[in-house]
Amino acid sequence: MNFKINAFKAAVADGKYPLLPLLVMVMSAMSPGQEAPASVAATPTVDNSQTAVSTAGASPLLISMNKEFNSRKLPDGSDAFICTGGFTASRRAINDIPGMDFQATNAVVFYSQQGLMQSISGNETQLDSPLGIYLEGDVRVAVDRVITQKNKPLLDTVFTADKIYYDFRTGQLFILDGVLKFDMGKEELPIYIRAKDIRYMDKGTIQARNLKLSNDSFYQPHLWLGAQKLEIEQDTPPNEYGQKIPNITIEDLTLNASGIGSLFWLPKVSGSLQSSPTPLKRLSSGLDSEFGFSIESEWDLPFILGIKQPTGTRTSLLIDEYTKRGPGAGIESEYKNEDSFGNFTGYMLHDDGEDQLGKLPSRDNVPPDDVFRGRIKWQHRQYLPYNWEATLQYNYISDQNFLESWYEREFDRESDSETSIYLKQQDKNLAFDLLYGFNVNDFEYNYLNEPKAGLYLAGQDIGEILVYQHDGYIARYQEYADKRLSPGFGPAEEPSNFYQIINPDRTSFGVSRHELTLPLNLGAFNFVPTVIATGVLSDYEGTNGFDYKSGEKDSFGQIAYGFRSSLQFWKLDRSVKSDAFNLDGLRHIVRPELSIFQTETTMDDFQTQDIYHFNLNQRWQTHRGPEGNKRQVDVWTLNTGITHVTNEVENSDLPGRYIYSRPEYQYSFEPYANYDLYNLGLTSRRQLNQSMHDFINADWSWSISDTVDYAGGVNHNLTDSELSSLDNSLSFAHESLVRYYIGHRYLANGDPLYDKAAQYVTAGASYQLNPKYTVAISTQYDLENNANAYSQFVILRRLPGWTTAFSCGWDATRDSASFQISVWPDNYEKAAIGNRRFTRMAP
């Protein structure tokens, strides 16, 4: 037989592989068709036999052969066992020696010939340790890294090549022109390393030279890292959870794209394989009429700096460029350990452009106060002894429009940018908290607690008859607005001096609410008489908002008394069968609820609201699914309610609502204006209590099938005889192939700027063309203004381990068009369709 060994000649010449000269001698002595010398007795043909060979300190090596094999005595006295036509061998893990599996077309095993003959004849089962093994032809070697036990997965390091040599004496594996597959666990993609020279060293250290590294199993990856040298160290000290996280070091690192070439170069990087082994976490680019051509990138900062990242920490470096605005850079970090967690964001850019905030002409083409803009945001939660916890927040913003312009989603959906210290101590059902706010951004409207202390007790049993609960706080408030101008407070385009409207004086306010209930259960009927006493303290002397000093009283009290009641009954009809409505039996569950509360107050010239509320909740249930695996589902739900209040407020634009746990009139000190209203930066009156007028409401749903659902809701103002809100939506999902959604929403006070309603139709759909391509489209249409509000079209292209997205959109509010290209790795939770600022489809 003929083994090709040219690829190993260079390695043999410099002495890297100590047993290869012996291998060369064996191979050179055997040409095609040549028999073994007479001095070496040929062994008989053996099919599917197993031979046990032991390694010093390791478990036996089990060998399986499919065709003839023979052996040869080498000049140095050792023996070579030669197998052709199929060879497999395995050794289970023992102590610190990992388990290994070998597979190849041809093999040469160096060992004691006498031991082999004795093993075949059955005289012995344990032999001298083999010296080495050479494999050729479709070679595969798998090394166990984690032994399966107690829910720990079995991780493999798999080597494939045409030629591989393993030295049993030193525990080293040598591969030329091979591929290493490094398993990262069940939830992560494996790493593929293609290199000219790969070595698996003692204690699991892996070294490679002239390599390509990617998550792509293709021979030519679409996106890969190139390097001159790589080292993976697996025998690391255990972390606090007892885990050994491998470390990786790469020299002369380049990022490469198919058809493009190298994108960047770094001299040396190192980090932990607990996270992504590539420094690039996300790369997106786009074209936008406001920002120009943009490139946004996110990098693994510890990896780039060549330092080890602490367990539970993820830190990213952000590097961006916008041709119409300027460059930007920042750091994002998340961390978590046993007694704390938090996140940090720091970002700065050189902005030469103008903000397009939309909605009003005065909010278009707004130049920033300074070309250097940015933010610092830090949130931290610390768990302390004795059930205490502390939450710290710091939010610095360079100017009043930065967040809305550059972090629009956060500005629209998250709470105000607050800097505060919050302490909380909770023991079972008793809790105490303390909040103190700081005015960091003078240009912002701020409503701060300086400080606020609360005491809460929930569900305290009294004599196994009564239930008592308390919640209340006392606070010192102050409003800040500096010299901010707020357009739209008067006429739509007339800026108002906001700082002249608010009350800049510190205000004390306290409320203490005590609730005592007597739960009574009469079978399916629940009846809960309730008494609620509330005390209020205030020294507010302004003219805006509610003036609690009416009647020249700084404090007053309120008492509410009434009951909550409910009853549940149901009826089952097994005879209901319908293929059209997908029904197999029908159960109708009815739950009526009635609440009546009357209130009295000591405040002069103030009429409280008595509240009468009735709600009827209904559900229809059936069974769906194949025979033998039926499941219960809610086919229809219909919840209807009507609320009547005394002393109702007319011309109330906000939808009425009833809160079951807070049925009486509520008191709290609220500022006169709320800066963040529908991302317009306008002022507005806040609703102080849940029910200010008579109204009826309903919500419903219909599970048409396992893939189609319909839902909606309505709220009608009976006092003004006007519709307050209306919602309807239809969704369809067919596994992962087709999904679509269409929804309609009407809100009477949806556009307070122009004092008119808002009404939108929103639709979206996605379709998987094939396993590689998915298309998606979403749009929103403004029915009141008869204009498109926003549209986006996306094409997803899935690559092995990566996904790319091509999206284009139109934002009518900002009067801007955009086109983006995004690339992100699979199984990375922070990745999203589109870039950080414009995406509307990201979760």
Secondary structure, 3 states (H helix, E strand, C coil): CCCCCHHHHHHHHCCCCCCHHHHHHHHHCCCCCCCCCCCCCCCCCCCCEEEEECCCCCCCEEEEECCCEEEEECCCCCEEEEECCCEEEEECCECCECCEEEEECEEEEEECHHHHHHHHHCCCCCCCCCCEEEEEEEEEEEEECCCCECCECCCEEEEEEEEEEEECCCCEEEEEEEEEEECCCCCCCCEEEEEEEEEECHHHCEEEEEEEEECCCCCCCCEEEEEEEEEEECCCCCCCCCCCCCEEEEEEEEEEECCCEEEEEEEEEEEECCCCCCCEEEEEEEEECCCEEEEEEEEEHHHHHCCCCCCCEEEEEEEEEECCCEEEEEEEEEEEECCEEEEEEEEEEECCCCECCCCCHHHCCECCCCCEEEEEEEEEEEEECCCEEEEEEEEEECCCCHHHHHCHHHHHHCCCCCEEEEEEEEECCEEEEEEEEECCCCCCCEEEEEEEEEEEEEEEEECCCEEEEEEEEEEEEEEECCCCEEECCCCCCCEEEHHHCCCCCCEEEEEEEEEEECCEEECCEEEEEEEEEEEEEECCCCCCCCCCCCCCCCEEEEEEEEEEEEECEEEEEEEEEECCCCEEEEEEEEEEEEEEEEEEECCCCCCCCCEEEEEEEEEEEEEECCCCCCEEEEEEEEEEEEEEECCCCCCCCCCCCCCCCCCCCCCCCCCCCCCCCCCCCCCCCCCCCCCCCCEEEEEEEEECCCCEEEEEEEEEECCCCEEEEEEEEEEEEECCCEEEEEEEEEEEEEECCCCEEEEEEEEEEEEECCCCEEEEEEEEEECCCCEEEEEEEEEEEEECCEEEEEEEEEECCCCEEEEEEEEEECCCCCCCCCCCCCCCCCC
